[in-house]
Amino acid sequence: MKKNFLYSTFIDNDSVFAFIKAILGVFFAFFVVYFILLATGYKPLPVFAALFKGAFGSRRGFGETLLSTTPLLLGGLGFAVAYRCGLFNIGLEGQITMGGIAAAFFGFIIPEINPVIHVFICIIAGIVAGGIWGFIPGYLKAKFGVHEVISVIMLNHIAFKIAAYLVSMQGPMKDKLDDMPASPFISDSAKIIRIMDRTRLHWGIFLAVGVAVLIWLLLFRMRLGYKIRAVGKNPFAAEASGISIKKHIVLTLAISGALGGLAGAVEILGVHYRLFAAFSPGYGFDAIAVALLGMVNPLGIIASAFLFGILRSGSVFMQAMYGVNKDMVSVITAIIVLFMGMSVPIGIMLKNRIKRNSNGTVD
Amino acid sequence: MAAIVKMQNIVKRFPGVLANDDISIEVEEGEILCLLGENGAGKSTLMNILYGLYHYDKGEIFIKGEKTTFSGPGDAIDKGIGMVHQHFMLVPVFTVLENLILGSEKVKGLSLDLNSSKKELEAISDKYGLEIQLDAQVSDISVGMQQRVEILKLLYRGADIMIFDEPTAILTPQEIEELYKVMQSLRLLGKTIIFITHKLKEVKEISDRVIVLRDGKLIETIDTESTSIRELARMMVGREVLFRTEKPEVETGREILNVKNISALNKRGLPALKGLSLNVHEGEIVGIAGVDGNGQTELVEVLTGLRKISSGIITIDGKDMVNKSSGQFLDAGTAHIPEDRLLRGLILDFPIYENLLLGFEDKAPFAKGLFLDFNKVRSWAEELVKNFNIKTPGVNVNAGTMSGGNQQKAVLAREFQRNPKVLIASQPTRGLDVGAIEFVHERIMDAKKEHKAILLVSLELSEIMNLSDRILVIYEGEIVAEFNYGEVTETEIGLMMAGGEDK
């Protein structure tokens, strides 16, 4: 009974397999980079040590690690929710952008008020804006059968262009007193408070972890999540049992986009305090890797977002110490993603082997 | 006659199961040998060993008197052994001809020399009466012809021992007849056929000898002539099997399902139902007989909210149900046993308890506010597993790992739990063995006793004949004939099914 409880509470049936795959993927990525470093004339082990030292070795470094973990975690959760419904939301970068725009707007347009209320308003604005940016491809898919990958790519570009226009020279959100292509700074009451001296770390990280738990509950404990997973695994059976495919596609993409919007809002309110055209350095795309490495399970995503946070913040120190270009970290990320993707065929191969062995007993 | 294949003392062990327990068989040249057994009896395992797909733990194999060991199907093919699998291995976008020569193409300069192969293949096709259109694209030809293409492929590669793995499971009655003809001509021309099946009727119709397997053991080798279906069933299942489910006397009550003049399109946008009408009363089983593809699938989808109608009336217990959603149909009191349990019935990657929950997730006692009480779901699932005798190590096991019979029991368990007014059962025994069929039929009779209205759609005519109080014959989207139980013979219905006569 106890084993059953553990089994079904934290793990679904495929996740032991996925976990091994994830660990192997990370290991393999470092393994490959080890040889790349060797071949390019670096000493790999000290470089790796610098990577981790950068991420953990100082107060500031650790703060930066958790700081970039935050949007990666929220974005990863957004990708995971959609993925569980059989949808591939590569539009998170656009949804993050829209969330950031909305949060920035309410951040500077409202003068100093009660900070709790102000932050709350801005965050809700970000969630709604991102949610709308997710709802649109969901609606297009449900109503007209437009594939979500196509529509979100276009919506990404639209979002980037909107952001760029808003803070351009003639843009309505441009700060007239500043030459920078950026919006005015948000009111102090809209800023998310920092939680660690001499770092930029703010309480958004706790919010993100809380949201991860919430999304876990949604997926594995709530009625809605059960239906989302049912549609994702077999829409035909779900439909036959009275679960509307279209409704859940729209709803899921809206939730997914809302999580992106939240990530964008938190970035603006906690880090930048104003809107730039490209304030998100690709968090929405890294979110895909985060979610896949995290076995599309919110609890796994907490761990993988943290790992990606380490890589992002540690890479700066690594570059400073050894002159290894910090894009080497992108190579690690890429190899992890490649391995996670590659292991789909590997997984099928393994499963077929198992099946071949057990089929004789079933047929 | 000499034994062309001899398998001696074959033992094959899978983790936790002894799939073949010391099995010895002999196959004589030029015979049709049936390998009969329930799902899981070990017949496919034994044949996969003969075909070189599995290695065996113990035993010896002799082909044409010569001791042989196979390291893979390639070796078996070299020895003249061929296998027609349940799932065809054809490239849908290639023509039949291109499929047949795939892997042994003849080349003329830079281009393929299709003509010489074509002549050769045509000759073989004619010799055995396969009637194959070599130039047709595989995706355009019927399942029956695809199967014959597989047969031709084996002949082209020189097979003289042919293994058929449950070849009739996917065929219509007409196609089965055609397959039998092909098998007869193969035998006449000296080929040896091993036929894997769990259908007793087929054994009697086509085979010369039968080998019965049960739980991995050889039960009996017997001449088909000297045995009966009843005896074969007993050997296969290990107990007496009732072939006629007891038909309870039930008073029929008020009309529950009423369908008038409905028309609907199929998924390709062509008319599938053309002004079809029917009704079903409480305590009544109405059977829909017909050849596959005459609108049965669409009818069932329309009656479960999965397909829209363009005109007509549907009511359930007086309530208008035209173009309502699948959820609204469930709420109005329908339960649905889908024709394809893997597609519509179950979510294979979900554990059993989550499969049993489908359609109940918003209902008490499982729904608690926004949440689901999974402890309740699990204990309820355990109870259903017990009541419906579903064989599984536990309710956390994925549905995809269960056998077909147990999967169907799970679907049944869930649908009966809905306590429906009307049960729409579409091919409820497709692909099941006799034991499981008996179980399904008994449950349907139980539903009748409970005064449910039941619409039974099946391609198995004998199933329709045995269970139904009224039989409707569907042909090209219309009901073309109606009979009461016992008023009609199988031949008469067969004629109507083929659209042969008017009302």
Contacts between the chains, C-beta under 8 A, distances in Angstrom:
chain1	res1	chain2	res2	distance
A	4	B	394	7.7
A	4	B	396	6.5
A	7	B	396	6.4
A	8	B	351	7.7
A	8	B	374	7.2
A	8	B	378	7.7
A	8	B	396	5.9
A	13	B	349	7.3
A	13	B	351	6.4
A	13	B	396	7.5
A	13	B	398	5.4
A	14	B	349	7.4
A	217	B	371	7.8
A	221	B	371	5.5
A	221	B	372	6.4
A	221	B	374	7.2
A	222	B	370	5.1
A	222	B	371	5.4
A	222	B	372	6.7
A	223	B	361	5.1
A	223	B	362	6.2
A	223	B	367	5.8
A	223	B	370	6.3
A	223	B	371	7.0
A	223	B	372	5.5
A	224	B	370	7.0
A	226	B	354	7.1
A	226	B	357	7.2
A	226	B	361	5.4
A	226	B	372	6.0
A	227	B	361	6.5
A	229	B	350	7.6
A	230	B	347	5.9
A	230	B	350	7.2
A	230	B	354	7.8
A	230	B	358	6.7
A	233	B	347	4.7
A	233	B	348	7.8
A	233	B	349	4.9
A	233	B	350	6.1
A	234	B	343	7.6
A	234	B	346	7.5
A	234	B	347	4.3
A	234	B	348	7.1
A	234	B	349	7.7
A	234	B	350	8.0
A	236	B	343	5.1
A	236	B	344	5.2
A	237	B	343	7.0
A	237	B	344	5.5
A	237	B	345	6.2
A	237	B	346	5.9
A	237	B	347	5.1
A	237	B	358	6.8
A	238	B	347	7.3
A	238	B	358	7.3
A	239	B	306	6.4
A	239	B	326	5.7
A	239	B	344	7.9
A	240	B	304	6.7
A	240	B	306	6.4
A	240	B	326	6.1
A	240	B	336	6.2
A	240	B	338	5.8
A	240	B	344	4.3
A	240	B	345	7.2
A	241	B	326	7.4
A	241	B	330	7.3
A	241	B	358	3.8
A	241	B	359	3.8
A	242	B	305	7.9
A	242	B	325	7.3
A	242	B	326	5.0
A	242	B	327	3.3
A	242	B	328	7.9
A	242	B	329	7.6
A	242	B	330	4.5
A	242	B	331	7.7
A	242	B	359	5.2
A	243	B	327	7.3
A	243	B	358	7.6
A	243	B	359	7.9
A	243	B	361	7.9
A	244	B	325	6.5
A	244	B	327	6.8
A	356	B	53	8.0
A	357	B	14	5.8
A	357	B	15	6.8
A	358	B	14	6.3
A	358	B	15	7.6
A	358	B	401	7.8
A	359	B	44	7.4
A	360	B	12	6.9
A	360	B	14	5.6
A	360	B	19	4.7
A	360	B	42	7.2
A	360	B	44	6.5
A	360	B	45	3.6
A	360	B	48	6.5
A	360	B	54	6.4
A	361	B	14	5.0
A	361	B	17	4.4
A	361	B	19	5.4
A	361	B	40	6.2
A	361	B	45	7.5
A	362	B	39	7.0
A	362	B	40	6.0
A	362	B	403	5.2
A	363	B	39	6.6
A	363	B	40	7.3
A	363	B	43	7.8
A	363	B	44	3.9
A	363	B	45	7.4
